[in-house]
Amino acid sequence: MKIRFFLIILFMFSFHAIRAQDGNELTIEQKQYINKFIYPLSTFEPSTDNNEDLKVLNKFIGNSDIVGLGESTHGSSEVYKMKYRISQYLIKDLNFNIFSLEANMPESYLMNNYISRNIDSPEDVLRGMYFWLWQTQETLAFVEWLKTHNENNNQKVLFDGFDMQYYFGALKQIRDVYYANNYPLDDINSLIKILKENKRGNKKYKNKIQKTVNLLLDKVSQKALEMEDKESKKRFLQNITIIRQNIKVGSSLTRDKFMAENVDWIKQNYNPSKVIISAHNFHVSKENRSSMGYHINEKYQNDYINFGFAFYEGNYTASVDGKIGTFTSQTAPIRSLESNLNSLDIPYFILDLKSIKKDNNELGKWLLKDIEFRKTGSGTKNDEFRKINIADSFDFLIFINKSSHSNLLENIKLKDT
């Protein structure tokens, strides 16, 4: 009987060891190795007064002046809070002076009326940015922090977007310039008519229509020659660029390329500038050749540092069939990055992928290969995990063990699912 019991124990131990070796779960040695590259975080709450745990960012970021902050879904409260906590630190301690997010550029820029001039309603500006993703208490709290910061510091922070999925805000701001200066409206009215009549969902405009629109925009752009205020002039011309981009966007490939161009425009037009870009993990990634982050990295190299985000379990806000709701996240499968990191029993931490990649130790090789990783956008999927090369995608990864849904502003309907 004792022999039989011993054999069962031996079998279970052997089975466990084989599973660990196959990559189903980490070995003790692998955990000990990975822990050398882990920097625990005390909290995700931006309101904390103690930022000792974030001082490691000084070393990680160094002299780089573009920092990409990702997100594994568009609706996790803890992820957004951590991003805003880090953003506050970058602004206060590392002199970052521009915060830009994955939202339409002209509409996002209006937030500066509130944070720098104390006019307009921040809730109305967030609601005017089309998507519910930023129409949350988490983002509103960060906006209020930016306003307070700008009131108490000589170096003001600029709020901006870098997306171009809609032309409405750009067109309205161009038209407002025409009204303010009593310019003839013939070209603007022709532009409005052709844009409205020829848009087909998210598909790009036909080449013939693009040519006509661009000719009209060429004529509109001549008005910039009469503008004396430099800020108004460059925004006027950039709004024209947003419309040119919008009529050409027909896929994520062109959209990400244009987003990268808009980040570059921000960088070049506000000098000196240190820019925080907030977007989905996919967009800030360096590895995917179609991503915004890839294009930024190609141009700026070591000046661009990015952080991917991951969480193990919980729920998040998402939109399905036009209805916004709370969804339970898919439990991270055993072979996934999230499952392995959760086994370390550290609730929040930064993982230094850059150093692991440089070290190239056998015990960390599982992080240098394709691995299952959560990828969910504004919607949700039955299978939330996709294989990516995490170390090629991100310099650093921030792990949070549990997610809860983001908290929408009033008048944004939430339907539990």
C-alpha positions as a printed Julia matrix, in Angstrom:
417×3 Matrix{Float64}:
   0.0    0.0     0.0
   2.86   2.36    0.92
   4.64   1.55   -2.33
   1.49   2.31   -4.31
   1.05   5.61   -2.51
   4.69   6.49   -3.17
   4.3    5.72   -6.89
   1.21   7.95   -7.11
   3.09  10.83   -5.45
   6.07  10.25   -7.74
   3.8   10.24  -10.8
   2.12  13.48   -9.75
   5.47  15.15   -9.12
   6.8   13.97  -12.5
   3.66  15.13  -14.28
   3.94  18.55  -12.66
   7.61  18.83  -13.67
   6.82  17.84  -17.27
   4.04  20.43  -17.46
   6.42  23.1   -16.18
   9.09  22.11  -18.67
   6.56  22.19  -21.5
   5.82  25.83  -20.66
   2.39  25.21  -19.12
   3.57  26.84  -15.92
   6.82  28.32  -14.7
   9.46  26.33  -12.86
  10.89  27.56   -9.58
  14.09  28.48  -11.41
  12.19  30.46  -14.05
  10.29  32.37  -11.37
  13.5   33.17   -9.52
  15.05  34.44  -12.75
  12.06  36.57  -13.79
  11.86  38.12  -10.32
  15.2   39.79  -10.97
  13.48  41.91  -13.63
  10.31  42.71  -11.69
   9.64  46.04   -9.99
   6.58  45.84   -7.72
   4.13  48.73   -7.72
   2.32  49.76   -4.55
  -0.95  50.83   -6.13
  -2.72  51.8    -9.35
  -4.48  54.77   -7.68
  -3.39  58.15   -9.15
  -4.37  59.93   -5.93
  -1.57  58.36   -3.89
   1.02  60.75   -2.47
   3.83  58.18   -2.33
   5.5   57.61   -5.7
   8.71  55.96   -4.51
   7.81  52.85   -6.53
   7.66  54.91   -9.74
  11.17  56.31   -9.44
  12.42  53.32  -11.42
  10.82  55.05  -14.43
  13.65  57.59  -14.32
  16.06  54.79  -15.25
  13.72  53.05  -17.69
  12.84  56.17  -19.67
  16.14  58.02  -19.39
  16.37  60.75  -22.04
  13.61  59.32  -24.25
  10.96  61.92  -24.95
   8.12  59.8   -26.37
   6.48  57.26  -24.05
   3.74  54.93  -25.28
   1.29  53.56  -22.71
  -0.84  50.67  -23.95
  -3.96  48.89  -22.74
  -5.18  45.32  -23.25
  -8.83  46.4   -23.38
 -10.44  49.81  -23.72
 -12.54  49.39  -20.58
 -10.45  48.44  -17.53
 -10.6   50.88  -14.61
  -7.34  49.69  -13.04
  -5.43  49.9   -16.31
  -6.57  53.46  -16.97
  -5.86  54.52  -13.4
  -2.35  53.07  -13.62
  -1.78  54.86  -16.93
  -2.94  58.14  -15.44
  -0.84  57.61  -12.31
   2.24  57.05  -14.49
   1.32  60.03  -16.68
   1.1   62.28  -13.62
   4.55  61.13  -12.54
   6.0   61.72  -16.01
   4.54  65.22  -16.04
   5.57  66.18  -12.5
   8.95  64.49  -12.22
  10.23  63.99  -15.77
   8.89  67.18  -17.38
   6.61  65.59  -19.97
   4.43  68.37  -21.34
   2.06  66.75  -23.86
  -0.57  64.09  -23.23
  -2.08  62.64  -26.39
  -4.51  59.78  -26.77
  -6.15  57.53  -29.33
  -8.95  59.98  -30.07
  -9.81  62.38  -32.86
  -7.26  65.19  -32.88
  -9.46  68.3   -33.41
 -12.04  67.27  -30.81
  -9.38  66.29  -28.24
  -7.54  69.59  -28.62
 -10.63  71.41  -27.33
  -9.85  70.07  -23.84
  -7.15  72.75  -23.6
  -9.91  75.34  -23.3
 -10.69  73.78  -19.93
  -7.31  72.7   -18.53
  -5.49  75.91  -19.56
  -8.2   78.58  -19.77
 -10.96  77.27  -17.49
 -13.67  77.53  -20.13
 -15.98  74.87  -21.58
 -17.13  71.71  -19.83
 -14.69  68.77  -19.63
 -17.62  66.33  -19.68
 -18.92  67.91  -22.89
 -15.48  67.71  -24.5
 -15.17  64.02  -23.58
 -18.65  63.32  -24.93
 -17.69  65.13  -28.13
 -14.83  62.69  -28.71
 -17.32  60.13  -30.15
 -16.33  56.98  -28.27
 -17.31  56.0   -24.72
 -13.75  54.82  -24.03
 -12.7   58.14  -22.48
 -16.15  59.21  -21.3
 -15.33  57.85  -17.86
 -14.81  59.02  -14.31
 -11.21  57.81  -14.54
 -10.41  60.1   -17.48
 -12.37  63.02  -16.03
 -10.36  62.77  -12.79
  -7.13  62.9   -14.8
  -8.38  65.94  -16.74
  -9.13  67.69  -13.45
  -5.6   66.86  -12.27
  -4.2   68.38  -15.48
  -6.2   71.55  -14.9
  -4.86  71.87  -11.35
  -1.34  71.2   -12.57
  -1.6   73.88  -15.25
  -2.94  76.4   -12.73
   0.06  75.86  -10.46
   2.94  75.48  -12.92
   4.55  77.71  -15.51
   5.07  74.81  -17.91
   1.59  73.95  -19.13
   0.6   70.49  -20.32
  -1.06  70.26  -23.73
  -3.92  67.8   -24.21
  -4.25  66.37  -27.72
  -5.35  63.42  -29.83
  -3.73  61.77  -32.83
  -6.61  59.96  -34.52
  -8.55  60.92  -37.65
 -11.53  58.56  -37.86
 -13.94  61.48  -38.23
 -13.66  64.71  -40.23
 -16.51  66.58  -38.47
 -14.44  68.39  -35.83
 -11.76  69.42  -38.31
 -14.36  70.72  -40.75
 -16.22  72.64  -38.03
 -13.03  74.3   -36.78
 -12.07  75.28  -40.34
 -15.56  76.67  -40.93
 -15.37  78.65  -37.66
 -12.23  80.37  -38.99
 -14.15  81.27  -42.16
 -17.03  82.71  -40.12
 -14.72  84.65  -37.79
 -12.94  86.3   -40.73
 -15.95  86.71  -43.03
 -14.36  84.58  -45.76
 -16.67  83.53  -48.61
 -18.16  80.12  -47.78
 -18.4   78.69  -51.31
 -15.43  76.32  -50.96
 -16.49  75.2   -47.46
 -20.06  74.52  -48.56
 -18.82  72.52  -51.55
 -16.51  70.56  -49.24
 -19.31  69.76  -46.78
 -21.6   68.61  -49.58
 -19.14  66.26  -51.27
 -17.96  64.74  -47.99
 -21.5   64.03  -46.81
 -22.72  62.64  -50.13
 -19.87  60.24  -50.75
 -18.95  58.7   -47.39
 -19.68  54.97  -47.18
 -19.29  53.75  -43.64
 -15.62  53.25  -42.73
 -14.5   52.76  -46.32
 -12.18  55.27  -47.94
 -13.51  57.65  -50.55
 -13.13  56.74  -54.2
 -10.01  58.12  -55.88
 -11.99  60.51  -58.04
 -13.75  61.99  -54.99
 -10.44  62.18  -53.1
  -8.98  64.23  -55.92
 -11.91  66.67  -55.86
 -11.79  67.02  -52.07
  -8.02  67.6   -52.1
  -8.38  70.32  -54.73
 -10.92  72.08  -52.52
  -8.63  71.67  -49.51
  -5.77  73.2   -51.51
  -7.9   76.3   -52.0
  -8.94  76.36  -48.32
  -5.32  76.08  -47.19
  -4.5   79.38  -48.92
  -6.43  81.16  -46.16
  -3.61  80.26  -43.76
  -1.47  82.89  -45.52
  -3.74  85.55  -44.04
  -3.56  84.21  -40.46
  -1.21  85.94  -38.01
  -1.67  83.84  -34.86
   0.82  80.95  -35.09
  -1.17  78.49  -32.98
  -4.39  79.12  -34.91
  -2.54  78.85  -38.22
  -0.86  75.52  -37.54
  -4.09  74.01  -36.18
  -5.98  75.27  -39.23
  -3.51  73.53  -41.53
  -3.47  70.37  -39.4
  -7.26  70.19  -39.57
  -6.91  70.18  -43.34
  -4.46  67.29  -42.97
  -6.96  65.42  -40.76
  -9.56  65.63  -43.54
  -7.03  64.49  -46.16
  -6.19  61.51  -43.95
  -9.81  60.68  -43.2
 -10.83  60.33  -46.83
  -7.94  57.88  -47.4
  -8.44  55.67  -44.33
  -9.77  52.29  -45.39
  -8.01  49.94  -42.98
  -6.07  49.8   -39.73
  -2.87  49.91  -41.82
  -3.45  53.42  -43.11
  -5.01  54.57  -39.85
  -1.96  53.58  -37.78
   0.39  55.16  -40.29
  -1.55  58.42  -40.11
  -1.68  58.28  -36.3
   2.11  57.98  -36.27
   2.34  60.98  -38.63
   0.11  62.98  -36.28
   2.26  62.11  -33.26
   5.24  63.26  -35.3
   3.39  66.49  -36.14
   2.79  67.12  -32.43
   6.44  66.43  -31.67
   7.69  68.79  -34.37
   5.25  71.63  -33.71
   5.69  71.9   -29.96
   9.38  72.2   -29.28
  10.8   71.29  -26.84
   8.28  68.53  -26.27
   8.07  65.32  -24.29
   5.04  63.34  -25.37
   2.91  60.69  -23.64
   0.83  58.68  -26.11
  -2.02  56.59  -24.74
  -3.57  53.9   -26.94
  -4.32  50.2   -27.24
  -1.41  47.77  -26.86
  -1.6   47.0   -30.58
  -1.16  50.65  -31.55
   1.85  51.36  -29.29
   3.53  48.03  -30.17
   6.94  48.12  -31.87
   6.79  44.62  -33.32
   3.8   44.75  -35.66
   4.81  46.47  -38.9
   1.32  47.87  -39.37
   1.15  49.55  -35.95
   1.58  53.19  -35.05
   4.31  52.28  -32.57
   6.32  50.53  -35.28
   6.33  53.68  -37.42
   7.23  55.9   -34.45
  10.03  53.54  -33.46
  11.39  53.49  -37.01
  11.83  57.24  -36.9
  12.67  57.95  -33.27
  14.45  54.72  -32.23
  15.74  55.12  -28.65
  13.67  58.25  -28.16
  10.56  56.04  -28.08
   9.92  53.81  -25.04
   6.72  51.81  -24.68
   4.82  49.97  -21.96
   2.34  47.19  -22.68
  -0.39  46.42  -20.13
  -1.84  43.08  -19.04
  -4.33  41.85  -16.46
  -5.12  38.32  -15.34
  -8.86  38.25  -14.57
 -11.93  40.32  -13.77
 -14.24  42.33  -15.99
 -14.2   45.34  -18.27
 -16.45  47.68  -20.2
 -17.05  46.9   -23.87
 -19.51  47.61  -26.66
 -21.3   44.88  -28.6
 -23.94  45.55  -31.26
 -24.12  49.18  -30.21
 -24.75  48.38  -26.55
 -22.24  49.26  -23.85
 -21.96  46.71  -21.08
 -19.86  45.02  -18.44
 -18.25  41.79  -19.59
 -16.44  39.11  -17.62
 -12.96  38.62  -19.0
 -11.87  35.27  -20.31
  -9.75  33.51  -17.73
  -6.16  33.54  -18.89
  -5.25  30.09  -20.25
  -2.4   28.2   -18.61
   0.0   28.81  -21.48
  -0.65  32.57  -21.57
   1.65  35.37  -20.45
  -0.97  36.56  -17.95
  -1.29  33.15  -16.31
   2.47  32.82  -15.9
   2.83  36.31  -14.46
  -0.09  35.81  -12.1
   1.66  32.74  -10.66
   4.32  35.07   -9.25
   1.77  36.31   -6.67
   2.66  39.99   -7.05
  -0.51  42.07   -7.63
   1.03  44.95   -9.63
   4.46  45.27  -11.15
   6.61  46.44  -14.04
   8.45  43.73  -15.97
  11.67  44.86  -17.65
  11.41  43.04  -20.99
  14.18  45.13  -22.48
  16.75  43.75  -20.03
  15.45  40.18  -20.31
  15.85  40.4   -24.06
  19.38  41.75  -23.7
  20.3   39.09  -21.12
  19.05  36.29  -23.42
  19.16  33.72  -20.62
  17.64  30.27  -21.19
  15.37  30.73  -18.15
  13.75  33.75  -19.78
  13.48  32.39  -23.31
   9.73  31.8   -22.94
   9.34  35.58  -22.92
  11.31  35.91  -26.15
   8.99  33.64  -28.14
   5.4   34.01  -29.33
   3.03  33.63  -26.4
  -0.72  33.89  -25.77
  -1.59  37.47  -24.75
  -4.93  39.23  -24.21
  -6.02  41.46  -27.07
  -9.47  43.01  -26.77
 -10.48  46.39  -28.17
 -13.68  48.35  -27.6
 -15.69  45.18  -28.19
 -15.25  41.67  -26.85
 -14.48  38.25  -28.31
 -15.05  34.63  -27.36
 -11.31  34.11  -27.61
  -9.55  37.16  -26.19
  -6.02  35.79  -26.57
  -3.65  36.0   -29.53
  -0.02  34.97  -29.92
   2.51  37.78  -30.07
   6.19  38.23  -29.36
   5.92  40.23  -26.17
   9.61  41.19  -25.89
   9.72  42.49  -29.48
   6.47  44.4   -28.95
   7.23  46.25  -25.7
  10.2   47.54  -23.75
   8.33  47.05  -20.47
   5.1   45.39  -19.39
   2.84  46.45  -16.54
   0.87  43.63  -14.94
  -2.29  44.05  -12.88
  -3.82  40.94  -11.34
  -7.47  41.95  -11.45
  -9.52  44.3   -13.61
 -12.89  45.92  -13.0
 -14.96  47.83  -15.54
 -14.34  51.51  -16.2
 -16.91  53.91  -14.73
 -18.86  55.76  -17.37
 -20.0   59.35  -17.01
 -23.68  60.06  -16.49
 -25.91  59.81  -19.57
 -23.71  57.07  -21.02
 -25.94  54.03  -20.83
 -24.44  50.9   -19.28
 -26.14  47.59  -19.91
 -25.0   44.61  -17.83
 -24.37  41.52  -19.94
